[in-house]
Amino acid sequence: MERRGILAFEASPWRARGWAVLKWCTVGFAALGFIVAALSLLSGNTISVNGVAVEGWRGVWMVTLALGVGGFAFGLIWFLVFRAIALASERH
């Protein structure tokens, strides 16, 4: 079996699951951040980042970006777990 690199899509179902988890964690956390921040903005609250008030849509996008990055990190951990399972289950 030819190895194509760490980012290559291969036939292993564990690797496919890892990519799906990474994608959906990133998108899901970013969507959650947008929804929560937009609802907070619509209710009249001010978003605070390290004690600095960020008003309006800029605050919404900052929360969306922060949760998107957090979701990517969370998904990356699970991606690595699924990749380790895929490597352990390969037959040589």
Phi, psi and omega in degrees: 000130182274132178269133184251005178112169186290329184260006181282142176279124181238175188282352184295128178294333178292321178293321178297319177295322178299315178296320180295318180295317179300314181296311186287329175294315180297310181293318182295315179294320178295318178296318178298317178298318179295315182297312181296315181292321179294319177294323176295318178296316181293334179274357174095009179277157176253134180276132181248128177240110182054040178083000179257125181285127177242112185260158173076202185290338176299319177295321178298314181290330177293318178294320178299314179296316181298315180288329175296317177294319177297320177294323177296317179296318178297315179293327179295322177298313180291326175300315179294325176296313179295325177294320177295321177296319179296318179293323180288335184266356178291144176259137180250000000 
